[in-house]
Amino acid sequence: MNTLLRLENMTYMAQQKTILSIPSFSIKQGEIIGIMGPNGAGKSTLLKLLSLLDSPSEGQIFLKEKPLSEQKITIDLRRKFAIALQQSLLLNTSVYQNVALGLKIRKLAKPIINDKVEYWLDKFNISHLAKKHAFHLSGGEAQRVNLARAMVLEPEVLFLDEPFSALDFPTKVQLLKELKEILNSTRTTTVFVSHDLLEVKYLTDRLSILMNGKIQQTGTTSEVIEKPNETTASFINQWKEFIH
Ligand SMILES: Nc1ncnc2c1ncn2[C@@H]1O[C@H](COP(=O)(O)OP(=O)(O)OP(=O)(O)O)[C@@H](O)[C@H]1O
C-alpha cells in the first residue's frame, strides 16, 4: 500500500510544553488506522495536525510524499479531508441541509448535490429523516448525519475523533457495522481516534498507541493487541482484562 500521509521529525509545543514528539508516522492509502492512548496522550492534537487544522512547531507533513510546506495549505488541500467529531455539531437546519452544506460551499450544481445527498442519506439509513430538524434527533441519528456529512464530500482521508463514545452499546454496534462496510467498499483512508479497544479492534487494520505525546507502538491491530511491548502492555492489558 502506498503512503498517503506521513509525518517526519514532528514536534508540537504549547505553552512551552512538548505535547507531541513523533519522529515518524505514516498512513497508508486505503487503510483504517486507529490511534489509541490514555487521556491527555495527544490524540486529538495529532488528529488536528494530520488534518491540517493546526501546524507542527517543527517537522514536516508529506501528502503523497510531497512536503506540505511546498504546497500552500490551501482550501483545496483541506478539502481533501473530512472530520467527524464526538459532538456532531450539526447546524440549525434540516438533516438534508446539514449534509448538503459542504457541497454547496464547493459550488456543485443543484442536481448533483441532490443525488449525492440522497445517496449518502440512504447509505446511513437516514433518508426518512431528511426533512427533520437536526436539533430534534437522537444521539445515534445525529451521529449518522455527522458521518453522512463527512462522507458526502468523498474525502481522501476521513478523520474520526471518538464518534461513537456518546452512543449506547446497541446503537454503537449497529453504526460500527454499517460504517465498516461503507469504509471498506469505498476504500476510504480513515484515521480513527478512540478510547475503546472493542471499537478499535472491530474497525481498524492497524493501530498506533500514543502515550505521553509519543507513539509507543504501531502494528496490525491484532499484533498490537496480542503482543503489546513493554511500554504499551499496561495500557493494552488493562483493556484486555476488562473485555474478558
Ligand atoms: N493549545 C494548547 N495549549 C496548552 N495545552 C494543550 C494545548 N493543546 C493540547 N494541550 C495539552 O496537550 C495534552 C494532549 O491533549 P489532547 O487533547 O491532544 O489529548 P487526547 O489524547 O486527545 O486526550 P483525551 O483522550 O482526554 O481527549 C493535554 O495535556 C492538553 O491539555
The ligand as an SDF file (V2000), in Angstrom:
LIG
                    3D

 31 33  0  0  0  0  0  0  0  0999 V2000
   -3.1540   24.6440   22.7820 N   0  0  0  0  0  0  0  0  0  0  0  0
   -2.8140   24.0100   23.8990 C   0  0  0  0  0  0  0  0  0  0  0  0
   -2.3050   24.6780   24.9510 N   0  0  0  0  0  0  0  0  0  0  0  0
   -1.9230   24.0340   26.0650 C   0  0  0  0  0  0  0  0  0  0  0  0
   -2.0180   22.7150   26.2530 N   0  0  0  0  0  0  0  0  0  0  0  0
   -2.5440   21.9900   25.2440 C   0  0  0  0  0  0  0  0  0  0  0  0
   -2.9660   22.5860   24.0210 C   0  0  0  0  0  0  0  0  0  0  0  0
   -3.4350   21.6130   23.2080 N   0  0  0  0  0  0  0  0  0  0  0  0
   -3.3210   20.4650   23.9090 C   0  0  0  0  0  0  0  0  0  0  0  0
   -2.7810   20.6890   25.1070 N   0  0  0  0  0  0  0  0  0  0  0  0
   -2.4500   19.6670   26.1260 C   0  0  0  0  0  0  0  0  0  0  0  0
   -1.8440   18.5980   25.4510 O   0  0  0  0  0  0  0  0  0  0  0  0
   -2.2100   17.3510   26.0040 C   0  0  0  0  0  0  0  0  0  0  0  0
   -2.8080   16.4710   24.9320 C   0  0  0  0  0  0  0  0  0  0  0  0
   -4.1130   16.9280   24.6000 O   0  0  0  0  0  0  0  0  0  0  0  0
   -5.0670   16.1450   23.6060 P   0  0  0  0  0  0  0  0  0  0  0  0
   -6.4180   16.7650   23.6940 O   0  0  0  0  0  0  0  0  0  0  0  0
   -4.4260   16.0690   22.2750 O   0  0  0  0  0  0  0  0  0  0  0  0
   -5.0750   14.6970   24.2660 O   0  0  0  0  0  0  0  0  0  0  0  0
   -6.0320   13.4710   23.9940 P   0  0  0  0  0  0  0  0  0  0  0  0
   -5.1700   12.2700   23.9580 O   0  0  0  0  0  0  0  0  0  0  0  0
   -6.8910   13.7240   22.8090 O   0  0  0  0  0  0  0  0  0  0  0  0
   -6.8940   13.4800   25.3280 O   0  0  0  0  0  0  0  0  0  0  0  0
   -8.3620   12.9190   25.6180 P   0  0  0  0  0  0  0  0  0  0  0  0
   -8.2920   11.4510   25.4520 O   0  0  0  0  0  0  0  0  0  0  0  0
   -8.5660   13.3130   27.0440 O   0  0  0  0  0  0  0  0  0  0  0  0
   -9.3000   13.5950   24.6730 O   0  0  0  0  0  0  0  0  0  0  0  0
   -3.1460   17.6710   27.1560 C   0  0  0  0  0  0  0  0  0  0  0  0
   -2.4030   17.6700   28.3370 O   0  0  0  0  0  0  0  0  0  0  0  0
   -3.6570   19.0570   26.8230 C   0  0  0  0  0  0  0  0  0  0  0  0
   -4.0120   19.7640   27.9870 O   0  0  0  0  0  0  0  0  0  0  0  0
  1  2  1  0
  2  3  1  0
  2  7  2  0
  3  4  2  0
  4  5  1  0
  5  6  2  0
  6  7  1  0
  6 10  1  0
  7  8  1  0
  8  9  2  0
  9 10  1  0
 10 11  1  0
 11 12  1  0
 11 30  1  0
 12 13  1  0
 13 14  1  0
 13 28  1  0
 14 15  1  0
 15 16  1  0
 16 17  2  0
 16 18  1  0
 16 19  1  0
 19 20  1  0
 20 21  2  0
 20 22  1  0
 20 23  1  0
 23 24  1  0
 24 25  2  0
 24 26  1  0
 24 27  1  0
 28 29  1  0
 28 30  1  0
 30 31  1  0
M  END
$$$$
